[in-house]
Amino acid sequence: MGREEIAAAIAGARTYLTANPAEARYRDSPATATLEDGLRTRVEGPDGAPIVTDMVTGVGGGGTAPGPGWMFRAAHASCVATLIAMHAAVAGIDLERLQVTVDSESDDRGILGIDPDVPAGPLGIRVVVSITAVGADADRARRIVDEGVAHCPVHDLAARAVPVEVVVQIE
């Protein structure tokens, strides 16, 4: 879809959900991971779309696929890029170039349970956005980036404490 079609689709969704707010809230489609071999998992989502993860050999994985942490960073980068593009389309701005890189700093003592004071997850996340917006000065391009980041659900998940419920089913 081009910029105008994206902007029209967003306008239609906003109009519909403003008139029907009860339909705006829903449970997201699940991702179900099944252990295949060693630390390799196959994750299936909507319509059976597969993703495979594995851990590095240094912790017992086969190193045959990206790890779950990288998949999270990939989701974060693609979500930020998508939301920036959506906000640019609504603002009537064409993007000549948009690249989003997400990296993080981690301490393996957390994931391996060596030090209880070290978190298992990243110590910090960095999002780097490179953008060339046609016909937009630096301030306007920055506002589009800020809006995209502010409305990205994966960025929000990383930046805000979200309640997590763990349900265990022992068979």
N, C-alpha and C positions, 0 to 999 in steps of 0.2 A: 504494500500500500504506500502511496505517496503521502506527502505532508497534508494535503487538503483532505484526503480520505481519512487519515488518522484523526485530524481535527474534527471532522464531521462525526466520526464514530464516537469520539470522546464526548462531544456535545450531546449526541443522542443518549449515551449512557448516563450522563449527568442529568438530563431532562427526565429520563425514565426513573432513575433512582430518587430524584427529588420528589417526584410524584408518588413513588412507591417505596418509601424508606424501609419498610419491613423486609423487602427483598434484597437489601444491601448487605445484610449480615447472614453468614452461612458458614458451615464447616468446610474447610478446604479439602481437596481430594487427598487421600492418604498416600504416603510412600511406604511400601512394605519391603523391608530388607530380609533376605533369606541367606543364611550362611551356606556357601557352596563348598569351599575347600580351604582348609587352613583359616586365614583371615580374609579371604575373598568373599564378597557378598554381591548378590544381584538384587538390585532395588527395582521394583516395578511400581509404576504410577498409573495415571489415567490411560485407559485403552492399552494397558500392558507395556507402555513405553519403558524400556530397560535402561538402567545405568549400572555399571559394574565398578566396585571399589576394591582396593586391596591395600595392604600396608607394606611398608618397606621391609626388606629382608632383615634389617637390623633389629626389628622387634618381632620377627617370626612370620612376616608376610611373604608373599611371593614376588612382590613388586611388579605385578602384571597389569595394574591399572592405577589410576590416580587414587589417592587416599580420600577419606571422607572430609578432612579439613580443607583440602584443595577444592573439593566439590562445593563446599560452603563458600569459599572465596570466589569461585567461578559463578555461583548463583548471585553473590553480592555484586560482583562486577557487571554481570549481564543485567541485573535488575536496575542498578543505578543508570547504566547506559540507556536502557529502555525507557525509564521514567524521564530522563533528560530529553530524549527524543520526543516523548509525548508532550512535554511542556513546550518544547521548541515548536512543535506542530501547531499547538493551540495558539501560541504567540505569533504564528505566521512566519517563523524563521526557518530557513533551510540550513541544514548542517552539512558543511563540506567534509568535515572530519570530526569524529567523536571516538575517543578511546578511553576506556576506564580500566585501571589496573588496581587490584586489591591485593595487598600483602598483609602479613601479620608477623608478630614476634611471639615465639612460644618458648617454653622451657619444658623439656621432656621429663624432668623430674616429677611434674604434675601428672601427666598421662600414665607414667609408670608407677605411680604411688610411692615414690621415694621420699618426698617431702610433703607433708600434709599442708604446709603453708603456701605451696606453689599450686596455683589453679591448673586444672587439666586443660582448660581452653586457652586461647590466645591471651597474652598479656596486654596486647594492643593491636588495633587494626588501622591500616592506612589505606585511604582511597585517593588515588591520583587521577584527575580528569584532565585530558587534553582535548580541547575543542576549538574548532574553527567554524564560526557561525556567520553565514553570509548576510551582510547588511546589518549586523548587530555590533555595537561597540563593546568594549571589554566589560563595562558595567552591566549591560543588558545580558551579555553571555553569562556573566557570573550569576545574575539573578535566575536565569534559566537553570543553571547547574544547581544552585541552592534549592530551587523549587523541586527539581528532580530528586535530589538527595533527600529532601525533607519528606517526600511522598513515597519513597521506595520502601516497600514492606520488608525486604530483607535487611536493608540498612536499619530500619526501625527495630527489627528483631535483635540486631547486634548492639544497638545503642541503648536499648531500654530493657529493664528487667521485665520479663514476660513470665507469668505463672506457667509452670510445667507440671502436668499430672502424669505420673508413671503408674501404669496398670500392669500387674504381673499376672499371667495366666499359666499355672503349672499343670501340665498334663500328665 
